[in-house]
Amino acid sequence: MNEKLKLYGFNNLTKALSFNIYDVCYAKTPREQKDYIKYIGEEYNSERLTKILTHVTEMIGAKVLHIAKQDYDPQGASVAMLIGNKNMSRSAYADVEDETVSGNTILAHLDKSHVTVHTYPEYHPDNCIATFRVDIDVSTCGEITPLNTLNYLIGNFDSDIITMDYRVRGFTRDVSGKKLFMDHRIASIQDFIDPKTLEEYDAIDINMYQANLFHTKMLIKECDLSNYLFKTDIYEIPPKTRLSIMNGLRREMIEIFSGTNIF
């Protein structure tokens, strides 16, 4: 599998990665909560997200064909990129009616090749905890795969909880006509994450190998309260209050990680 496969025709496999992170913060007053949302909006605006996705596209060996981006009022941002394989040629799509952008860039047959990101800052007025979520989806067709971007993505966001889904669909054929439903080795998404990063998280897998479905979720192990306070000095908070705040933050993380409300 590590050797380059000799295929008959075009590689028809579609590989999709869904990468979701959650960042949790303690903001004591409604004013601080709104300031936190504003901070997130400035820190992760569409311009910065575009730069991140552009680098992701370069890492998977693709090229950007079109970018659509939008910042929202009062909060949130979205970026969508149409991408193509750098090695694709016009002859590969001879029977497909294609359109061009900026010269001879081919948009045909790329409905399954795209990168998108959406942000979701959130808080509740009766709760001092604010949550920031980022959803990134990378869908590719052909030889390129998005798994090698995971370390870069994790490093660009403060992540308390990470959930990832990877699926491969379709099939291609080798030169003898044998169907290939997977063109690379994978036992777990964790295999593509830096071991030093994995040491910082509790991680579990839910995989369906026969269906080429892989799911991994990760929860941060150690939490330093000072990293979760927004515009508040930890030394201004009494010890018992610190413990209460930390318990509230941890509960929020566990609920998100497990997908269950704790009563």
N, C-alpha and C positions, 0 to 999 in steps of 0.2 A: 504493500500500500504506500510505502514511502517513495517508491520509484514513480516517475511520471507515467500516468496511464496513457496507453494508446487507444484512442477512442475512434469510433466510426461516426463522423459528423460532429455536430455541435454538442457540447456538454449541456444537457437539459435539466440538471439538478438545480433546484431552488433551495437556498439556505437562508434561514431567517433567524436573527437574534433579537430578543426583546430584553433590554437591560433597564432595570428600574431601581432607583435609589431613594431612600428616605433620610432626611436630616431633621433631627428633633432639637428644639430649643426652648428654654424657659424665658418667657417675657412676662414680667410681673403685672404690669398695668396695661389697660387698653391702648394707651399711647405707645408703650414699648412694643406691643404686638404689631401695631400699625407701622412703627418704625422698622421693625424686623422685616415685615413684608416689603417695605420700600427698599430696604437694604438688599434683600434677595433679588428684587426686580432690577436693581442697578448692577448687582454682582453677576447675575445670570441673565443678562438681556440678550436679545436676538443676535446682536453683533458678536458677543463672546461665544454663544452657542454655535453660530455659523463657523467660527474659526475651529471649534472643537470638531464639528462634523466634517469640515473640510480635511482636517488632519486624519480623521477616521477613514475617509474615502481614500486618501493617499496610502494609508497603511494597508488597506485591503487590495491595493493595486488597481483601483478603479479611477475614473475621472468624472468630475462634476459636469453635468450637462445643463442643469437649470436649478436655481435656488429661489424658494419662496419663503419669506420670513415675516413675522408679525409680533409686535409687542402689544399686550392687552391692558386695558384700563378696567378695574384698578390694579390688576396684577396678572403675571403669567406671560409666557412667550412661547412661540412655536416656530420651528424651522423645518422645511421639507426640501430635500435635494433629490433630483433625478440623477442617477449615476449610470455609467456604462463601463464595460470592460475595456481596459486600455488596448487590449489586443484584438478587439472586434474589427472585422473588415466589412466593407460594403458587399462583397461577394457572398458573405454568410447569410445575407438577408435579401438575396436577389429576387425572391418571390414575394417580398413584403413591401407594401407601399410605405415609403418612409418620408419623413419631413426633416428639415435641417435647421440648425440654429448656429449662427456664427460660422458660416462656411459649410463644411461638409460633416459636421457632427450629426451622427445618426441617432434619432430618438425612437426609431421603430424597434419593437420587440423588447422594450425596456420597462414594461408595466410592472415587472416584478423586481426591478432594481431601483431601490431608493433608500434614503436615510432620513429619518424624521426624529425630532425631539420636541417634547412638550413639557412645560413646567407647571407645577400646581402648588403655589404657596397657600397655606391654609391655617386658620386658627378659629377658636370659638370664644366669644366674649365672656363666657362663664368659666373658661379654663385658661390657666397661665401657660399652657404648652402650645407652641406653634410648630407646624410640620411643613417641610418643604419636600416635594416629590419631583423627580425628573424621570420621564419615560423616554427612552431612546430605542428606536427600532431600525435595524439594518437588514434589508432584504436584498439578496443578490442572486443572480443566475449565472451558471457557468462554473468555472474553476475557482473563482475567488470565494473566500469564506471570511466572515466577520469575527471569528473567535479570537484572533490574535490582537484584537483591539481592546480586550477586556482590561488589561493592566493600565492602559492609557486612560480608559474611561473611569476606572475606579480612582485613579490618581488625580483626576480633575474635579472630583466632587467629595465633599465631606459626607461620608456614608455611614449611617448607623445601621441601616438595614439594606440589604441588596437582594433583589430577586432577579433571576435570569432564566430565560427559556430559549432553547435552541431546537430547531426542527429542520429536517431535510425532506424535501418532497420531490416526487417525480422519479425518473430513472434515465440513465444514459446507457449507451452500449459500447463495449469494446470492439475491436476490429473483427473478432470472431462472431459477433452478434449477441454475446452474453449480456444480459441486463445487469447494470450496476446501480444499486439503490443508495450507495454511499461511496465517495471517492477519497475519504481520508479516515484515519483512525480517531476514534473518540470513545472513551469509556465514561467520562464525566466532564462537565464544564469546568470543574475544579482543576483538571489537568492543565488548563490554559491560564491559570491564575498564579501569580508569583507566590511561592511557598511562604515568604515572609508576610505577605498580605493575609494569607489564609490563617497564619498563626494568631492574627488579631481578631478572628471571628470564629463563632460556632457555625458550622455549615452542614447542611443536610441535602441529600439528593433524592429526587423522585424521578426515575428514568423508566422509559418504555423502549427498550432496545429494538424490539421487533418492529416498532412503529417509527423508529428514528426520532424519538421525542426525549429531550433532556431538560430537566428542571433542577436548579440549585438555588437555595436561599441561604443568606448569611446574616448573622446577628453579631454586632460588636460585643466583645467580651468585657473589656475594661472601660469604665466611664469616669472621666475626671470632671467633676461638677463645674469647675471653672471654665471648661470648654463649652458648656451648655447655657451659660448665663449671658443674656443680652443686656448690655449697659448696666450691669450689676456687679459689684465687687463681692467676691465670695466671703471676704473677711467682714463684711457688713451684715452678714446673715448669721443668726444664732445657730449653734450646732444642731439642735433639734429640727430647726426649720430646714437646714441643709439636707438632713436625712429625709425629711418629708418630700422635699423637692426631687431628690434623687430617686426616691421610690416612685414618684409620679412619672418621672421621665422613663424609668425602667419599665414601668407598667405600660406606658404608651408604646415603647419599642416592642415589648413582648406581644401586645395585641396586634400590632401591624405585622410582626413576623409570623405569628400563628394564624392570623386572619380570624381571630375570635375576641369578642369583648369579655373582659374579666369583671365579674361582679363580686 
